[in-house]
């Protein structure tokens, strides 16, 4: 069942990507299999993770198998979350589907307010920012370093407003119906480390990758080298899951590298804090940690947004030189 679900995702979403890589690396002239209608792509990535999670939970005995095909299909394709999450677990959402739901004014009020906040993020903040960023990322060679730096920082805001806005709409719509979906964002740009960032950003995906990939690979139980390798694998998979392109692999690899370096340098950073006594000034220390984490995340977002590696590298190459000239 797991192979069937992942196989469908790979066929629909990644066949052309892998074929183009093989042709580029080895000079082959392979042709991708005939593609399916774009309708097949709607929600497929999220549907696949929910289906795989459900199968594994049933196999492990964490959740009972649902005997009703209708309820199982409803769980896998629950409309508020099927397009962009959050990724629910069978133990939470399936349990709620077996309860009777009646109209509740308080819940509808809460849900509509959350949906309104989500629409504000998407339509007012994200859409207007996206119109500006489209120009900067389409032709980074036409802008100076300062403009590109502002664009990179603005994209971090735009992406958060877009994704968390949709999550608010999904959570609010489900709330109106009496369902409670898992929170997907908790002020991620207030994180003081990359690890904490992933505890706050796309929480349902992070926890899914931890429980169904990182821990089965061995987690952090088999030594430092194995832990670092598992971390890199998880983030590379995360990058590829977000999109079929080398830019997404680089983005995922960067976050994996961030986490590995953070783990390996922890003793050194603690020693520096003791020597400088920076940890005695907690407000300054926390501010510097948040600023550094945000800058690292914003830098990686450049690859996430760029249409190609060449475009991303051109964008980055113009930052230091042009910024110095501007200042």
N, C-alpha and C positions, 0 to 999 in steps of 0.2 A: 504493500500500500504506500509506503514511504517512497519507494523508487518510482511508482506510477505517478505520484503527485509531483515529485521533483523532476521526473522525466518530461512531463508535460510543460513545466515551467522552462526547462532548459531548451526544449524544442521550439517553443513559441518565442521566447525572449532572447536566447543566446546563440542559436544556430548560426545566424549571419555573422555575429561577432567572432565566433571561434573560427569560422571558415575564412573570414578576412584576415585574421591573425596568421593562420597557417599559410595562406597564399602570400602574405607579406614576408613571413620569415623564410619560407622554403622556395618561394618562386613558383608555387603550384598554381593551378587554374581550376580549383574546385568550385563547384556551384552549390549554394545553399539549397536545402530542401524547400519545396514550395511553401510559402508563408500562409498563415491563416488570417482570417479577417481581423482587423484591429479590435473588433468587439471582444475577441478572446483575451485581449490584454487587460481589459478593465478589471481591476482588483485582483488579477491573477497572483501577484506576488504575495499579497496579504492572505488571500484564500489558501495558497499553498502552505504558508507557515501555520495557519490555524488548523488545516487538515492534518499536517504532519504532527503538530503538537497534540491534537486529539488522539491520533493513532498511538503515539508513544505513551500518552497518559493512560489509555486503556490497556496497553501492553504491560505497563508497569504496575497496574492496579491502582493508580492514583484516582482515576475516574471510572465509573461503570460505563459499559457500552450502551449507547442509546438505541433502544429497540425500534423507535419510530423513525422511518426514513424522512418524514416530513420535518420533524423536530431537528434531526441531524442536519438536513439541508438548510433549515432556517438558521441554525447556529453558524454554519459555515458561510452563509451569504447574508447575514444580518445587515440590512441596508445602510444604517448610519455609518458603519465602519468598513464596509467592504472595499471602498475605493482607496482610502489612505489610513486605515487603522482607527483607533488603536487595536492591537492584536490581543484578543480576549482568549482566556483559557477555558476549557470545557468545564472545569470545576466551578467557575464563576458564572459564566453566561448561560450554560446549559441548565444549571440549577435554577436560575431566574426564569427560564422559559417554562419550567414545570410548575410555576406558581400562577395563580389567578391575578391579573392586573386590572384594577379598577381606576376610573378617573380620579385624580387627586389634584386639586387646584394648586396646592403648594408646590408639588413636583413640576407641574406644567409651568408655573410662574418661574421657578428656578431654571428650568430647561430653556425657556424662551429668553431669559436674561443672558444665559451663557451663550446661546446661539447668536444673540444680538452682538455680544462682545466679540465673538468669533468672526462675524460678518464685518465688523468694524476693522479688525486686524487685517482681514484679507482684502476688502474692497477699498479701504481708505489708506492703510499703511502699505500693504504689500503691493497692490496693483500700481500705485503711483510710483513707488520706489523701483518696481520692475521696469517701468517705462524709461526711467533714467539709466538704469544699469544695462539695459539692452544695447544702448549705444556704446558704452564703455567696453563691454566685453566683446562686442562684435568687431571693433577695430581699436584695440588697445594702443596701437602705434600712433594713433591720432591724438593722444592725450598725454599730458605730462605726469610725472610721478606723483605729485600731490593730488591731482584729480583721480588717479588710479587708486591711491591709498584711501581716499574718501569713498571711492566706489567699493573697494574691498570691505571696508567697515560697514558701509550701507547695505551690502549684500547680506552680511551676517544678520542685520536687523530685518531685512526683507524676508529672508528665508524663515527666520523664527516666526515672524508675523504670519506668513503664509501657512506654515505647517501647524503651528500651535492654534492658529485661527480655525483651520479645518478641524482639528481635534476638538476645539470648543464647540463647533457646530455639531459634530458627531456625538459628543457627550451630552450636549443639550437636547438634541433630538431624541436620543435614547432615554434621557431623563423624563421627557414629556410622556413617553410611553410606559414609564415606571421601571426602566432598566438602568442599572448603574454600571457604566463601563470604566475600566481602569484609567487613572490619570496618565497622561503621556508626557507632560512637561511640568517641571517645578523650577522655574527661574534658572535655566541652565547657564546663562551668562554670569550668574553670581557664583559659579563653581570656583574653587580654589585649586583644583588640579584636574587633569584630563580624566582621571578615574571618576572623580566626583561629577564632572561634566556628563559622562555617560550614565551616571545614576540619575541625572535630571533631564537628559535629552532623549526623546523617543524611548521612554522608559519601557514600554511593552516590548519593543524590539530588542533592547539591551538585555532584558531579563530572559527573553526567549533564546537568544544566542548563548547566554550563560548556561541556562538549564538544559538545552537540547544539543549544544555543540561543544562549548568550552568544558563543561564538567565531564561529559562522555569521553572527550579527548584526554582526560586526565587532570584537567584544571591546574591547580597549583600544588598537587600532591606528589609530583614525581621529579622534584628538583628544579633548580633555577632555569637551566637550559630548556627543559621541556615546557616549563611555564611560559617562558618567552616565546617559544615556537608556537604553543597553543594560542597565545595572545595574538600573534601575527596572523595565524590562520583565521581566527575568528574575525578580525577586522578586515582582512582581505575578502572573506566571504561577505561581510557586511557591505563593503564597497561594491562588489559585483552584484549583490542583491539590489542595491539602489539603482543600478543602471549598467547596461551592457556597453562598456567603454573603458579604455585605458585610464581615462581621467578619474573614473570612479575607483579603479584599482589603486591608483596612486593616492587618492584621498583616504581610502581605507588603510593602505599601507602606512601612510603618515601617522594616522591615529594609533595604529599598532605600534609603530616606532616610538611615538610619544610615551605610550604606556610602558614599553620595555625599558626605555631610558629612565623613566621616572622610577621604576622598580630598582634598576641597577644603581642609580645614583642616590638613593634614599639615605644611606649612611653618610655620604659626603655632604648632602644638603643639611642634614641634622648637625654635622660638625661645624659647617659654616654658620648656621644659626647660633650655635653655642659661642663661637668665636666673636661674631659680630653683635651678639646679644639682641639680634633683630626680633626674636620671638618675645622679648620683654615689651616691645611696643606693638601690641597685638593689632591695633587698627591699621598701622602702616604696613605691618607684615601681611595682613589679610588683603589689603588693597593691592600690594605688589603681586601677591599670588593670583588674585582675580584678574589683574591687568595682564599678567604673563599668560595665563590660561586663555583669556579671550583673544589675545594676539595670535597664539598658536592655532586656535580654532579658526579664526578669521583667515589666517594664511592658508590652511588646508581647504577652506571653502572655495578658494580661487580655482582649485582643480575640480571641485564639485560643480561649479558653475560654467567653467569654460567648455567650449564645444570640442576642443581637441587639446592634445598635449602641447603642440606648438603654440597655440593661442595662450595657454596658461603660462608657458615659459616666457613668451614675449611680454605678457602682462607683468610677470614678476621681475624680468630683467630691466624694465623701465622704472621700477620703483625707486631704487637708491640713487641713481644718477640724476634723474629728473627732479626728484624730491630735493636733492642738495642744491640744484640750480634754482628751484623755486624759492627756497628759503634764503 
